[in-house]
């Protein structure tokens, strides 16, 4: 295995340091220019030099919520294209949601996705298993078999659909407790969102579009944190999107309930005012909310009420988005823009420093998903899963350059800060100077 010397990187945004990778491990770190390699017994001789020039070095990012679409919807994305997009965005591990065709509700399907990730090698792929058979909400899937499989599934979700039956949800929480798993809930009360097209509020009323009330999310979260408390199990809330949901999770944590929550980059930046354009690129589940919700989500991510940022990367082919609003699919791609949006909404606003970004986008998602070897400190002896970011960069988003197979980004033509220049997975470069290795 080769050696790589990253010179002058701001580790977690701190003072410039030199970081030596030897094989798949970080061999040493020291203040820039102060490493006496001969004195440490380590040798940087023959190492590839990467001049970081003050760029920020982070542990490799971890996404707890990605849709890779394979098997079944390879026209939208594949494990290969999705993991290439992940590497481009600085991710070294992603969790692949179960709403594929066939559904990832058996050991066979999750193992297929897991092995495809291993074969392609752009990032680690950890499959998420379905909670119920076929995502139908009627019968528990093979949770134990998926956990015992080669994929070692620990996170289970019917994402795209809510586990709305309280008895089924309770049984799932009880089952995963036996092996330390977690149920990740898509909080959407189905009866309250029948025919819903966007956030219920002033804009939906003016446009005449079916409204998606905040209470449809909040009522499920309230129920599920109480179920988790009753059972003594872990529950994770997917793509939390309202100020009311923040308050419920904050209350639950104050009671000691084992609940974690995620927010997407698009819910940190975009509001339902954009729907006035009727551009289906802004159609997403849960819907874009109000400015008040956006500000509440930012504050909650900053104070730790919301634990992590997760992309909910949801690729769709051109024909599923280039149509009238009512017929369009819900979802946005997000792997390649996530860090830039977080830089704009959280770092440049002073709500988080880069150590906080590492915590919310690497350390905590890895811990929630039990992603061994990820979310580790940037220090000697740790796995060399790393991301180098040019935080001074400013550029306009052009989806034509995406590694993802789909182009349904809400940021096309928008200027965003920051650019991932290098990504290393266990010491192997997957992205070099902004180009896939």
QUIQUIMO-V145509 format. One record per backbone hydrogen bond with DSSP energy under -0.5 kcal/mol. NH is the residue of the N-H (numbers start at 1). CO is the residue of the C=O. If there is no record, write none. Layout:
BEGIN
NH&CO, NH&CO
END
This chain:
BEGIN
4&21, 5&48, 6&4, 6&19, 7&5, 7&50, 8&6, 9&17, 10&55, 11&9, 11&15, 12&57, 13&10, 14&11, 17&9, 18&30, 19&6, 20&28, 21&4, 21&19, 22&25, 23&2, 25&22, 26&382, 27&20, 27&25, 28&20, 30&18, 32&16, 34&31, 36&34, 37&35, 40&36, 41&37, 41&38, 42&37, 47&44, 48&3, 50&5, 50&48, 51&49, 52&7, 52&50, 53&7, 54&8, 55&52, 56&389, 57&10, 58&56, 58&387, 60&385, 61&90, 62&361, 63&93, 64&62, 66&95, 67&313, 68&66, 70&68, 73&69, 76&73, 77&73, 82&78, 83&79, 84&80, 85&81, 86&82, 87&83, 88&84, 89&85, 90&87, 91&86, 92&61, 93&61, 94&124, 95&63, 96&94, 96&126, 97&66, 97&95, 100&98, 101&71, 104&98, 105&103, 110&106, 111&107, 112&108, 113&109, 114&110, 115&111, 116&112, 117&113, 118&114, 119&115, 120&116, 121&117, 124&92, 126&94, 126&124, 127&125, 128&96, 129&155, 130&104, 133&139, 135&132, 136&133, 141&131, 142&105, 143&141, 146&142, 147&143, 148&144, 149&145, 152&149, 153&146, 156&182, 157&129, 161&158, 164&162, 166&164, 169&165, 170&166, 171&167, 172&168, 173&169, 174&170, 175&171, 176&172, 177&173, 178&174, 178&175, 179&176, 180&177, 181&176, 182&154, 183&234, 184&156, 184&182, 185&183, 185&236, 187&185, 188&186, 189&216, 190&188, 192&189, 193&189, 193&190, 194&191, 196&193, 197&210, 198&210, 199&288, 200&212, 201&199, 205&201, 206&202, 207&203, 208&204, 209&204, 212&198, 213&192, 213&211, 216&213, 217&213, 217&214, 218&214, 219&215, 220&216, 221&217, 222&218, 223&219, 224&220, 225&221, 226&222, 227&223, 228&224, 229&225, 230&226, 231&227, 232&228, 233&228, 235&258, 236&183, 237&260, 238&185, 238&236, 240&262, 246&242, 247&243, 248&244, 249&245, 250&246, 251&247, 252&248, 253&249, 254&250, 255&251, 255&252, 256&253, 257&252, 259&257, 260&235, 262&237, 263&308, 268&264, 268&265, 269&265, 269&266, 270&266, 272&289, 274&271, 275&272, 276&273, 277&274, 278&275, 280&278, 282&279, 283&280, 284&282, 294&290, 295&291, 296&292, 297&293, 298&294, 299&295, 300&296, 301&297, 302&298, 303&299, 304&300, 305&300, 306&300, 307&261, 307&305, 308&261, 309&360, 310&263, 312&65, 313&65, 314&332, 315&67, 320&317, 321&317, 321&318, 322&318, 323&321, 327&324, 328&324, 328&325, 329&320, 331&283, 332&312, 333&408, 337&334, 338&334, 341&337, 342&338, 343&339, 344&340, 345&341, 346&342, 347&342, 348&343, 350&347, 351&346, 352&346, 357&353, 358&354, 359&355, 360&356, 361&357, 362&358, 363&358, 364&359, 366&362, 367&363, 368&364, 369&365, 370&366, 370&367, 371&366, 372&370, 374&371, 379&377, 381&26, 382&379, 384&24, 385&383, 386&384, 386&424, 387&58, 388&422, 389&56, 390&419, 391&389, 393&390, 395&416, 397&414, 401&398, 402&399, 407&316, 409&407, 412&409, 413&397, 414&411, 416&395, 418&393, 419&390, 421&388, 422&388, 423&431, 424&386, 425&428, 426&424, 427&384, 428&425, 429&427, 430&423, 431&423, 432&435, 434&421, 435&432, 437&430
END
